[in-house]
Amino acid sequence: MRSQKFKNIYFLWIQYITRINSWRWSIQNRLAYPTEREKVCLNLGCGDKYAEGFVNLEGNVLRKKDLWLDLRNGLPFPDGSVDAIYSCHLFEHFYIDELEQILAECHRVLKPQGGIRILVPSLEQAISAYVAGQREWFTDLPASYESIGGRFFNFVFCESQHRLAFDFSFLEEILVESGFRRLLKCQPGQSDLFSSEILMNAERVNESYVQTSLIVEAWKD
């Protein structure tokens, strides 16, 4: 795994480099709407989990994706043009002001009654495992620590890659402030937003990173 210092430099530069892509796709997508087209579902920050049935957005130039862009530049889609959004283990990597801006963009592009499904590392589960002394609950990724304190740090802060940590109340507060309503805390593979056929393309239910996630769905009025 590359050091966070390297990643900080990389993402500092691509915010400016990918701005051209954001402008280009924004113009293209605005020209394409309103037309009859298939349901539009976005997969934000797909990483190595490219999902069929989604428009996959990613900032890492080496990953398979449909659109190479930095979410801090906004979403290149017209207002009310997207049916649903999926985000897995992405939002914890942003500063709070960046995340608020991204969620505002998500709310803007969603159709009325459209929604977003968010997976983030569960602070609630991590605290419970730490208090109970369940050392085995924590993994050795991205680094290996013997102490339970080190393993807790490893999960929550991910070798200093994570800038935010969420329990349900904190994520709910941010989503409501961004305009979302009707929040639902979900289990892996359970969704009121995506069909099971679509969700299985993006969400690997049996993987430990999904099982230890806080999963929340929220809707736009």
C-alpha positions as CSV (number, residue, x, y, z in Angstrom):
1,M,0.0,0.0,0.0
2,R,1.4,3.4,-1.0
3,S,2.1,5.9,1.8
4,Q,-0.6,8.5,2.6
5,K,1.9,11.3,1.8
6,F,2.2,10.0,-1.8
7,K,-1.6,9.7,-2.1
8,N,-2.0,13.3,-0.7
9,I,0.3,14.6,-3.4
10,Y,-1.5,12.5,-6.1
11,F,-5.0,13.6,-5.2
12,L,-3.8,17.2,-4.8
13,W,-2.8,17.3,-8.5
14,I,-5.6,15.2,-10.0
15,Q,-8.2,17.6,-8.5
16,Y,-6.9,20.2,-11.1
17,I,-6.1,17.7,-13.9
18,T,-9.5,16.0,-13.8
19,R,-11.4,19.3,-13.8
20,I,-11.2,19.3,-17.6
21,N,-12.8,15.9,-17.6
22,S,-15.6,17.1,-15.3
23,W,-16.3,20.0,-17.6
24,R,-16.3,17.8,-20.7
25,W,-18.6,15.2,-19.3
26,S,-20.8,17.8,-17.8
27,I,-21.4,19.3,-21.2
28,Q,-21.9,15.9,-22.8
29,N,-24.4,14.7,-20.2
30,R,-26.3,18.0,-20.3
31,L,-26.7,17.5,-24.1
32,A,-27.8,13.9,-23.5
33,Y,-30.7,15.0,-21.2
34,P,-33.6,15.0,-21.2
35,T,-33.8,11.9,-23.4
36,E,-35.2,8.4,-23.0
37,R,-32.3,6.4,-21.5
38,E,-31.8,3.5,-19.1
39,K,-31.8,4.0,-15.3
40,V,-28.7,5.8,-14.2
41,C,-26.9,4.5,-11.1
42,L,-23.6,5.9,-10.0
43,N,-20.8,4.0,-8.2
44,L,-18.7,6.6,-6.5
45,G,-15.0,5.8,-6.0
46,C,-15.3,2.2,-7.4
47,G,-11.6,1.4,-6.8
48,D,-11.0,-2.2,-7.6
49,K,-14.8,-3.0,-7.4
50,Y,-16.0,-2.0,-10.9
51,A,-19.7,-2.9,-11.0
52,E,-21.8,-3.7,-14.0
53,G,-25.0,-1.8,-14.2
54,F,-23.4,1.3,-12.7
55,V,-21.6,4.4,-14.1
56,N,-18.3,3.8,-12.2
57,L,-16.5,7.0,-11.1
58,E,-12.9,6.8,-9.9
59,G,-10.0,9.1,-9.2
60,N,-7.2,6.5,-9.5
61,V,-6.1,6.5,-13.1
62,L,-4.9,2.9,-12.9
63,R,-8.4,1.5,-11.9
64,K,-11.0,0.3,-14.3
65,K,-13.7,3.0,-14.5
66,D,-16.2,4.8,-16.7
67,L,-15.4,8.3,-15.7
68,W,-12.0,9.5,-14.4
69,L,-12.6,12.4,-12.1
70,D,-12.2,13.9,-8.7
71,L,-15.5,14.1,-6.8
72,R,-14.4,17.4,-5.2
73,N,-14.9,19.0,-8.6
74,G,-18.6,18.0,-8.5
75,L,-20.7,15.5,-10.4
76,P,-21.0,16.0,-14.2
77,F,-24.7,15.3,-14.4
78,P,-27.7,17.6,-14.7
79,D,-30.0,18.4,-11.8
80,G,-32.4,15.5,-11.1
81,S,-30.9,13.1,-13.7
82,V,-29.7,10.2,-11.5
83,D,-31.8,7.4,-10.1
84,A,-29.5,6.1,-7.4
85,I,-26.0,6.4,-6.0
86,Y,-23.8,3.8,-4.3
87,S,-20.7,4.6,-2.3
88,C,-18.6,2.0,-0.4
89,H,-15.7,3.0,1.9
90,L,-15.1,6.3,0.3
91,F,-16.6,9.1,2.4
92,E,-14.3,8.5,5.4
93,H,-11.3,9.6,3.2
94,F,-12.6,13.2,2.9
95,Y,-12.4,16.2,5.2
96,I,-15.8,17.2,6.5
97,D,-16.2,20.3,4.3
98,E,-15.3,18.2,1.3
99,L,-17.8,15.6,2.2
100,E,-20.6,18.1,2.7
101,Q,-19.9,19.5,-0.7
102,I,-20.0,16.0,-2.3
103,L,-23.2,15.1,-0.6
104,A,-24.8,18.3,-1.7
105,E,-23.8,17.3,-5.3
106,C,-25.3,13.9,-4.8
107,H,-28.6,15.5,-3.6
108,R,-28.6,17.8,-6.6
109,V,-28.2,15.2,-9.3
110,L,-30.7,12.7,-7.8
111,K,-34.2,12.5,-9.1
112,P,-37.0,13.2,-6.6
113,Q,-37.5,10.0,-4.6
114,G,-34.0,8.9,-5.7
115,G,-31.6,7.8,-3.0
116,I,-28.0,7.0,-1.9
117,R,-26.6,3.9,-0.3
118,I,-23.5,4.5,1.8
119,L,-21.0,2.0,3.4
120,V,-18.4,3.3,5.8
121,P,-16.3,1.5,8.5
122,S,-18.6,1.2,11.5
123,L,-17.3,3.1,14.5
124,E,-20.0,1.5,16.6
125,Q,-18.9,-2.0,15.8
126,A,-15.3,-1.2,16.3
127,I,-15.9,0.3,19.7
128,S,-18.0,-2.6,20.8
129,A,-15.3,-5.1,19.7
130,Y,-12.6,-3.0,21.5
131,V,-14.5,-2.8,24.7
132,A,-15.2,-6.5,24.6
133,G,-11.5,-7.3,23.9
134,Q,-12.3,-9.0,20.6
135,R,-8.9,-8.8,19.1
136,E,-9.8,-11.2,16.3
137,W,-12.6,-8.9,15.1
138,F,-10.0,-6.5,13.6
139,T,-8.1,-7.4,10.5
140,D,-4.4,-6.9,9.7
141,L,-5.2,-4.6,6.8
142,P,-3.7,-2.2,5.9
143,A,-1.1,-2.9,8.7
144,S,-0.5,-5.5,11.3
145,Y,-0.5,-4.7,15.0
146,E,-0.3,-7.0,18.0
147,S,-2.1,-4.8,20.5
148,I,-5.9,-4.3,20.4
149,G,-5.3,-0.6,20.6
150,G,-3.1,-0.8,17.5
151,R,-5.7,-2.9,15.7
152,F,-8.5,-0.4,16.7
153,F,-6.3,2.4,15.3
154,N,-5.7,0.4,12.2
155,F,-9.4,-0.1,11.5
156,V,-10.6,3.4,12.3
157,F,-7.8,5.5,10.9
158,C,-6.4,3.0,8.2
159,E,-2.8,4.1,8.6
160,S,-3.9,7.8,8.6
161,Q,-5.8,7.4,5.3
162,H,-9.2,8.0,7.0
163,R,-10.1,11.6,8.0
164,L,-13.6,10.9,9.4
165,A,-15.2,8.1,11.5
166,F,-18.9,7.5,11.6
167,D,-21.6,6.1,13.8
168,F,-25.2,6.3,12.7
169,S,-26.0,9.5,14.5
170,F,-23.1,11.4,12.9
171,L,-23.8,10.1,9.3
172,E,-27.5,10.9,9.8
173,E,-26.7,14.5,10.9
174,I,-24.6,15.1,7.8
175,L,-27.1,13.6,5.4
176,V,-30.0,15.5,6.9
177,E,-28.0,18.8,6.6
178,S,-27.4,17.9,3.0
179,G,-31.2,17.7,2.3
180,F,-31.7,13.9,2.6
181,R,-34.8,12.4,4.3
182,R,-36.1,9.0,5.3
183,L,-32.9,7.4,6.5
184,L,-32.6,3.6,6.8
185,K,-29.9,1.6,8.6
186,C,-29.4,-1.5,6.6
187,Q,-27.8,-4.9,6.8
188,P,-25.3,-6.2,4.1
189,G,-27.3,-7.2,1.0
190,Q,-30.5,-5.6,2.3
191,S,-31.8,-2.6,0.4
192,D,-34.9,-0.6,-0.2
193,L,-33.1,1.3,-3.0
194,F,-31.4,-1.3,-5.2
195,S,-32.7,-4.6,-6.5
196,S,-30.8,-7.6,-5.3
197,E,-29.6,-8.2,-8.9
198,I,-28.1,-4.8,-9.2
199,L,-26.7,-4.6,-5.6
200,M,-24.9,-7.9,-5.9
201,N,-22.7,-6.4,-8.7
202,A,-21.3,-3.8,-6.3
203,E,-21.6,-5.3,-2.8
204,R,-19.6,-8.4,-1.8
205,V,-21.8,-9.4,1.1
206,N,-19.5,-12.0,2.6
207,E,-16.4,-9.9,2.6
208,S,-15.2,-8.6,6.0
209,Y,-15.1,-5.0,4.9
210,V,-18.9,-5.2,4.2
211,Q,-19.7,-7.1,7.4
212,T,-17.9,-4.5,9.5
213,S,-19.6,-1.5,7.8
214,L,-22.2,0.9,8.8
215,I,-24.7,0.8,5.9
216,V,-27.2,3.6,5.5
217,E,-29.7,4.5,2.8
218,A,-31.2,8.0,2.4
219,W,-33.7,9.5,0.0
220,K,-34.3,12.8,-1.7
221,D,-37.8,14.2,-1.3
